[in-house]
Amino acid sequence: MERQFHIISTGKQPLEQFVAICARVHPYVDAIHVREKMKTAREISEFLTALIKRGVPPKKIIVNDRIDVAAVFGVKGVQLAHHSLSVQQVKRHFPSLSVGCSVHSLEEAMEAEKSGADYCIYGHIFPTASKLGVPPRGIESLRNVINHVKIPVIAIGGIRSDNAEQVLRAGAHGIAVMSAVFFAEDPVGEAKKLVRIVKEMA
């Protein structure tokens, strides 16, 4: 799998703002995750409708947890958490969806691989405002996960253009960012910078 660049919604931006940024940056990213934990299926479907209307290809959209919404819209895939349905259940009933798992330990990554996940997102690697007070897992633990599973491992957590290379050198198959793009003064410029790093390290 060639190295991937994913962006993930922050859960803190109104629909209009989120969609406006995605409409401009989607040419530079491999996947846009709609991760809106506090929103209902109907509200998430409004996000997807707006994204697609603004020209974001459905095949670049990944929905967190809500398999129902992902299936209805025929998007790229779903990102599962510990509280979600199992990978096997999703794969059996929705074979067209790509299935990723969010993991926070080597055990969880191995479990995701065993259950048939297509990839996992592991973190958080660096200190990040979204995990205040929780120590980051760091580059060594990322390398350890990568060395023990065969599925692609995408790194997340505090990743920016000034530290993304460290993560990729450790063997990550890609990076996922939230605030680095969505809270940037120049989201397009930041996305271009990050995708250049990801693709040059390939």
N, C-alpha and C positions, 0 to 999 in steps of 0.2 A: 504494500500500500504506500503510495507516495505521501510525503508528509502533509499534514492537514492543519488548517487554521480555522478554529471555531470561535464564534462570538456568542455570548450568552446574555440574555436579558437580565437586568438587575433587579427587577421586581419593584423598582422605585420610580420608574419613569412612566408618565402617561402614554397611552397608546399612540397619540399623534407624534410625540417626540421620538419614541422608539421606532416607529414605522418610518419617519422622515430620515433617521440615521441609517436604518437598514436599506432603504431605497438607494442611498448613495454609496454604501460600502459593500453591498452584496457581490459586485463583480470581483472583489478582492478576497472573499472568504469562501471556504468550502462548506460551511454549515452555520446556520443561525438557529440557536436554541431558544425556544420560547419557554422560559422557566418562570412561571408566575404562580407561585405556591398558594397565594391567597385568593386567586381568582377561580370562578366557576367555569365549567365546561363552556357555557354560553359566552362568557367574557373572553376566554381563550380563543374561541372560534371567531370572535370579532377581531382579535389580533391577527389571526391567520387570513381572514377575509381581506383585511386592510393591507397586509404584506403582499398578498398575491395581486391585489388591485394595483399596487404601486410597482409591480414588475419583478418582485422577488420570485424566483422559480420555486415551485413547491418542492422540487427535488433538492433544495438547499435547506429546507426547514425541518427541524427536529423539535418534537414536542416533549416536554418533561412530564412523565408520569401518566398523562391523559391519553391512553391508547385509543379510546373512543374517538377523540377529536382528531388524532393523527390518521386514523383509518378513514374517517369520513372525508377528510380533505386530501387523502392520497399523497401525503407528504413523504419526505425521505425516511423518517424514522422516529423512534421514541428513545428517550433517555430514562432509564429506570433507577429508582432509589431502593433502599432496603424495604420500604413499606409498600412498594409497587407489586403488581402481579409478577409472577416468575417469568424468566426469559423463555422457558419452555412453553408456557401457556401462550405467550404473545406470539412466538414463532409458529406454534401449531395453528393458531387461528388467523394470524395475519402475516403469512410468509413473505409478503412484499415489503414489510417494514424492516429497516435496518434497526438493530437493537443494541444500544449501548448501556453500560452500567456505571453509575457513580460509585467509586470505591475509595476507602480511606485506610486500607491496610493490605498487606500481602495476602492474608487469608481471604479477604473479600475479593481481591483481584483473581485469585486462584478459583474461588467459587464461581465468579462471573465467567471465567473461561470454561470451567467444567459444565456450566449450565448452557453454554452455547452462545454467549454474547459475542457480537461482532467486534467490539472494542470496549475498553473501559476508560473512564476519565478519573485520574488519580490526583489527589491533593489534600490539603493545600501545600504548595511547595515553599512559597515565601510568605512572610507576614502579609496579612491583607485586612482591610477595614471590615470586610464581611465576616471575619472570624476573629474578632477582637478577643484577646486573652487566651486564645487557643494556640499553643506553640506550633509553628510550621513543621511540616514533615521533612523538608529539606531534600537536597539533591541526592544524597546517599541512599535514602529510603526509596526514592524514585528509581534509582539505578537498580536497587535490589528487586523491586517489583518487575521492572523490565526484564531482568535476567531470569526471572522465574515463570513468566507466562509467555505464551506464543502469540496471543492476540495483541493488536496494537494498543499501546498505552499513551493516552493524551494527557498532558500535564495541565494543571489548573492551580490558581492561587497566587495572587501578587505578581503575575508575569507581566512584564513590560518590555519595551524595545531594548532597554539596557541590561536585561538579564535573561532574555529569551534564549540566547545562544547557549548558555550554561545548561539549560534544560534539554535542548536538542542534542548537545554533545553527550549528555548522559544516556542518549539513546531513545528519547521520547519520540513517538510517531507524529507528534504535533503538539500544539498548544491551544488552550481555550482561555479566553479573557472576557471579563465583564467591563469593569470600570476603565481599563486601559483604552478602550474604544468608546464606550457609551458616555463616559464622563470627560473625554478628551476635548480640548478646545477646538481641535481639528480632527474629527473622527476619521475622515477620509485619509488625511495625511498619516495618521497613526496606523490605520489599517494597512496602508501601502507599505509602511516601514516594517510592520510585523510580518506581512506576507513575504516580503523580500527576504527577511531573515529565515523564515521557514523554508522557502523554496531553495534558497542558496545553500542551506545546510543539507539538502536532500542528497 
